Amino acid sequence: MKEETSNYKSIIIELEKEEYAIPVDVVGAIERIQHITRVPRTASFVKGVINLRGVVTPIIDLRERFGMESVAYTESTRIIIVHMGQFNVGFIVDAAYDVLDIPEESIEPAPQVIGTVDADYIKSVAKVDKRLILMLDLEKVLSHESYQAAKSTEFEG
């Protein structure tokens, strides 16, 4: 009997023509870009908040978080709603694609330097067919500073 290997179900997103993976089990929704209410005195990558089905959700632009050039939102721009413990946050990405099963054996540790993105945000790299997919470390994307910046946009109820 063949031993089964683990697969990591991930949503594939795009930033600056590179593909990144976010674990599907933390993704609550994928939304089209919508009106974002700016919150004063927050970090520049915290774009503000949206009212998503009655829940005020802070929105972070991943391009800005990663120090990439800002671009105008397009028809393919999406907001990925991610559940981080007791906290929801939305990430603005250039595009969101399919759910992909990434086989465990195709995953390697992240190299020290990866193109334009600070390697701290990358947990590992998956080689799937001819694609290289960077697997995000959401804990580090939402480091203490950015978590606090986004959390400060929540309104006391």
Order of alpha helices (4+ residues) and beta strands (2+ residues): beta-beta-beta-beta-beta-alpha-beta-beta-beta-beta-beta-beta-alpha-alpha
